[in-house]
Amino acid sequence: MNLQPPPVAEPGTGPVPGLEEIYRADSLHIRIMIYTSFVLLAIGGFFGTLQALDKFQVDLYRFLPGNLQLYYTGLTAHGVVLALLFTGTFIIGFLSLALVHGLALLKKEDSKRIIYTDSRIAMGWVRKGKCGTKLKKSPKNAELFKLIERAEAWLRDNDYTTPIVKWETKAWGEIPADYGRK
């Protein structure tokens, strides 16, 4: 298969005008999910470092409080934080909600643009119209679930013609979503 990369925005052209209006209502919540995901990544990395040092007979667990002094508690925290919490918060906050916002903007502007993403998970959630998170609903994340419900309602109540295309990283390189600012 001969895949051709899509046209790339010129450096400095920035995102589509009007995008900030679509995101304004949800921008705080999306930022919170993204920031939370990176805090969780740091916590998972911390426990991963402790595990690596433990393999070299450097026991730093003894400096941690209570049950965190146990190697297997750290191992569990590392796995749960990275595999479940980081992945879930990042995918919900960035990929899935951002795709729905992009669809809403392009429909509003009657645009013929294509949305590219490198996340098959987010594409699947949008295609099904249902967020597939395993995150348990709680009072702490009630606002997030309101966003998810709004996004699901938009997908249920709106028809859109915007194609969502998988970005072929192996063929095209990293997705140029930074508009030349990397």
Helices and strands as residue ranges (DSSP letters): H 19-23, H 27-55, G 61-63, G 66-69, H 71-79, I 80-86, H 87-90, I 91-96, H 97-108, E 115-117, H 120-128, G 139-141, H 142-157, E 164-166, H 169-172
